[in-house]
């Protein structure tokens, strides 16, 4: 359905009270070059009541949250490749108010995420005279009578998914009238030693040129009872993520039809590493603290393996995580070993992210949590998948993936549907 969205010019929302003026260092993980990007999401909510209520309430709560989360109202600065910092200027985050000419019901509450007009729902960037490069940009679009959509652009250098969700939950608490946050934010970006500078290593964002695979997006919904049935087939404990990742990796490998050619296949996912730091990071930490887990096996091995065997591969890789994380921490010189945050890219490597447990689905601005949260596709040339949750009130998993080319789509869908039914 075609509809119009009218956007305001946008404005900066500064903290509602005094905040420290300082320049803060970022952590070793924050400074990883591949994180020099923006993460974008769309959050679909039910009605907040009176027209304009969502915009005004969230704007006011945002200003309050920026007092304890004052670094997010600042700007990135970089004196040299190893000194990426946050200048706590208090300039604020960029906020756009918008209105749509239809109801959310008329567009199916955007349940079909392949047809979401992201350009209408995500905030535009401010003009140069309004403050350059805010770390957070937000747009609240109210629909006619039955809900709103919050579009978010977040600087990945400052927060990982857990950290961004923690901040949004803080905004939600203030919107509900809470005086003291349930979890106080913790900066603590000095939890890892910085590697020694190596002049031959560039810490600029990588300039990667890849073939345009023209990957097709598809969403696969797996009800909760299906997930539970699949778990029962596994002897021992396994998570929903492990089951879904195993099904996806194995069936994708079969679908892309390598024929007699045996290729090395890789699965990469990112594990929360807050408990691997010594001492573990406190609950309020909202920076980046994750580590890539990479599994490699031949296409022949993967095709012949059962789903249970692939789950075991994933579990064995997760068991190696503490040692691999410790080895990376103890590298004396930046660039001495292969960078685990820059795994090989290409059609044989599949990236999978788990979103169901980040906390985005718990954000409540006063009328309940979101109906669903949609991550925006970052690239159509890197095979990837996101394991999220089905829109409320349904229970289960929504696998959002762009991992195969068009001519592999039907074999992929047939293979994966057979596995989960």
N, C-alpha and C positions, 0 to 999 in steps of 0.2 A: 504493500500500500504506500502510495506517495503521500508525504505530508511535509509541511514546512516547519522549520524551527527558527525562531527569531532570537538572536543572541544580543546581549548587551555588549558595549565596547570592552567591558572587563575593567577590573581595577585591582590594585594590590590590597590585600588584607594584612595589616601588620599585627603584631601581638597586642592584646588589649591592655597590657600593663608593662611596667619597666622590665627590661631583660638585660643581661650582661653584654657588654661590648668586648669581644675577644676574638682571637684567631685560633681555631682549634685544629689540631692535627687529625688526619684520618688514619685508619688502620691499614695494615699491610694488605688485607683482603679488599678493603674499600678501594685501594689504589690499583687493583688488578685492571689492566687495560680494557678487557672485554666488558667491564661494568660501566664504562664511560658512555652510558646510553640512558634512554628513558624507558621505563616500563609503563604501559597504558592498560587501563581496565575500565569496564563499564559495569555499574552496579544498579540493578533494577529494584525499586522499592514500591510498596503500596502507598496509598494516600496519607498525607500528613494533616488532612483536614482542610482548613480554609485556604483559598488561593494565596500563594506567596509565602505560606508558612514554611515550606521546606527551604526555600532560598534564604529567608531571614534567619531562621533558627540555625541552619548549618553555618551560615556566614558568622553569626555571633559566636557559636561554639568553636568555630575554627580559630577565631581571634583569641579566645580563651586558651585553647590547646597550645597555641604558639608561645605562650608564656613559659610553661615547663619544657616545651619542645622548641625552644628559641633558635637552635642551630638551623632548623628547617626554614626559618624566615630569612636566613642569610644567603650568601652566594659563594660559589667555589672560586678559589684563587689558586694560581700555580706559578711559583717562582722558578722552579726547574722541574725536570721529570720526576724527581723523587720527593718533591715537597708540594703535594696536593693538599690543600687545606680548606677549611670553611671559615669565611669571614662573617662573624655574627653581627651583621649590620642592622638587623631588625627591619629590613625593607619590606618583608612580607611575602606571602604567596599570592599567586594570580588567581582571581576568582571571576567567573563568568556566569551571569544569570541568563536563563533562556526559557522560552515557552514554546510548546508544540501545539499544532492546530488539530490534534486528534487525541483520543484517549489511549491509554496503554492497552486496554482490552482490544481495541480495534487493530492493534499490531501484534496481538497474541502475547503481550508482555515480553516480546522479543525472545520467545522460547526458541524460535528458529534463528540461531545466532549467525548462520551464514548470510542472512539478509539484513543484518543490523547496519544502519547508515552511520558508521563510526565518525565520519567527518562532521555530522550534525550534532553528535552527542559528546564529542571530546572538545576540550577547550583549545582555542587558538592561542598562539604565543603573543605576548604583549609587544607593542611597538617599542623601539629603542628608547624613547624618552620616558617610558613607564617602568624602567628597571630591567636590566638584561638578565636572561637566564635564571628565572626563579627555579628553586629546587622542587617545588610542588605547584601544579596547575590543576584547578578544579572547575568543573562546570556542572551546575545543577539545572536540569531541564524539567520543568513541570508540565505534565500532560493534563488534558482536560478532565479534571475531577477525580481521577483514580490512581494517581501515583506520580513518581518522578524518577529520573535517571541521573545518577551522579557519574560523570566522566572524569577520570583521574589520570594525570600524567605525573610520574614520580621519578626523580633522579635516582637511578639504581646505585650510583656511587655512594649515596648517603644511607640507604636502607635496603635490606633484602625484603623478601615478601613478608616474613614474620614481623619485621620492624615496621613496614608500611601499614600492615593490618593493626599493629599495636597503636600506631598514631591515630588511625581512623576510629578505633574503639575508644580512644581518649576523646576525640571530637564527639562521638556518640554519647559518652558519659556526660560531657558538659551540656550537650543538647537536651539531655533528660533532666538537667538541673542538679547533677551531682556536684558537690563542693570539693571533694577530695578524690583524686583518681585512685582506682583500684590498684593499678601498677604505676609506680613512679618511673619516669624515663631515666635511663642511665647511659651516659655517653661512652666512657671507658674504651676509647679506641687504641689504647696502648697495651692491649692484651697479648700481642705478639711482637717479638723483636723485629725491627726493620732490617732487611738484608743490606749488606754493604753495597754501595754504589758500584756499578760496573759501567764505564763509559761506552762500552760496545753494545749495551742493552738499551733499547728504546722502550720507554713506558708510555708512548703515545698510543692512542687507540689504534688497533691493527687495521690496516687497509687491505682487506681480503677480497680477492676477485674470484668468484665461483661461477660455474656454468649456471644458467637460468634453467632449473629443472621444471619450473612451472608446476609446482606441487599443488595438488588439489586438496581443498579442505573438506573434511567430513566429520560429523559428530555421531558417536555411537553411544547409545544409552543402554546401561546395564542395570536392571532393577536389583534391589538389595537381596531378594531371595535367590537370584542367579549368582550373586557374589558369594553368598553363604553356601550354596550348593557346590561351587567351585572350591571353596575352602575345605569343605568336608572331604573332598577327594585327596587333599594333601595330608600326609601323615606328619603330624607335628604342627606347630604354630606357624602361620604365615599371615602377612597383612594383605589388605585389599589391593594396595599399591603393587606389591610383589606379584600377585596373581595377574592383575591387569597388564603390568609391564611385560610379564613373561608371555602372555597371550599375544600382545601387540608385536613384540619383537620377533617371535617365532613365525607368526602368520604373515607379517610384512615380508620377512625373508623369503618365505615360500611364494608369496604373490609376485615379487619382482622378477621371478623366473630367471635365475642365473644359469639354468640348464646344467650342462656338464662342467661349467666353470666354477671352481671353488674359490671363493673370496673370503677375506677376513672381515667379519662383521663386528661392529662395535655398538654397545649400548652405553649411554652416558646419562646419569642422573645426579642431582645435587643434594647432598645430605646436610642437614642441620648439624653444626659442629660445636655448638655452645657448650655442651657437656664434655668436650674433648680438650678444652682449654684448662690449664692448671693455674689457679683454681677455676672451676666452671664459671661462666659468665652469669651474672644475676638475671632474674626474670625481666627486669626493665630494660635490658640492653636492646637497642633497636638498630644497630648497624649491620653490616654484612658479616655473617659468620657461617659459611657453608663450604663444602669441599666436593669437588666432582668425583664421583665413583665411575670408573670406566671398566667395562667388561668386554673382553675380546674372545671370539671363538670363530671357527670356520663356518661358512654357510652350510656345508655338509653336516657338520656336527649339530648345528642348530635345527636344521630341517628334520633330522632323524630323532632328535631329543623329544621326550614327552614334556608337557607343560610343567609337570612336577620337577623334572630334571632342570628345566630352565629357571624355575623358582629357586632351586638349590644353588644354581650359578649366581643368582642375584644375592642370595643370602650369604654365600661365601665371600662375595666382593664386599658386602657391607661389613662383614667380620674383619676384613683387612683394613677398613677405614681408619681406625685409631693409629695403626702403625704408619700408614701412608701419610696421614695428616701430620704426625710427629716428624717423619722424615722431611716433609716439606718445610716445616717450621725451622728445622735445624740446618737447612741449607745455608752455608756460610756466605755464599756470594750469589747475588741475584743472577740468574741465567746459567748457573753451574750445571743444572739438570734440565731435562725437558719440562716445560711449564705445564702442570696438570690442568690449569685453567684455560689452556688453549689446545684442546684435543683436536685430532684431525677432522676436518670437515669434508663432507662429500656424501654421496648417495648411500654409501655403505655404513654410515654412522647415524644412529638414531638418538635424539635427545628427548628425554622424558622428564617432566616436572610434576610434582604432586602439589595441588592447590587446595585440596579439601580440608587440610588441617592448619592452614596458615592463620586463620582467624577472620578473614574477610566476611565469611558467612555469619558471623556473630555480631557484626556492627549494627547498632540500633540507635537511630536518631530520635526515637520517641514513640514509634508506632510498629516496632518489631523489626526483625532482621530482614535482609534483602531476599527478594524472591529468587534471584540468582545473580552470580557474578561472572562476567565474561572477560577473559584476558584477550587483548588484541594481538592478532598474529604479528610477530616481529619480523619474519622474513619468509618469503615464499620459496626460498632456495635452500633452506636448511631443514632437513627432515626432523620434525619435532612433534611432540604430543603433550597435552596437559591433562592430567587426571584430576577432574573436578567433581562437583556434586550436582545431582539432578536438581532442577528448579523446584522450590517448595510448592506444594507439600509432598511431592514425590520423594522417595528415598532410594538412593542408589548412586551410581557413578555415571557421569557424563565424560566420555573420552573425546576430547577435542583435538583433532590431529590434522596436520598437513604433512604427510610423510611419503606419499607416492605420487608418481606422475599419472596423468590422465589414463594412459593405456594400461596402467596397473591397478586402477581403482576397482573395477568389477571383480577381478580375482582376489584382491585384498578383502573387499567386503564379504564375498562368499566365504573365504577362508576363516575370517574372524567371527562371522555370524555362526558358522558351524561349530566353532570352538566354545562359544558362550551359551549355546542352546542345547 
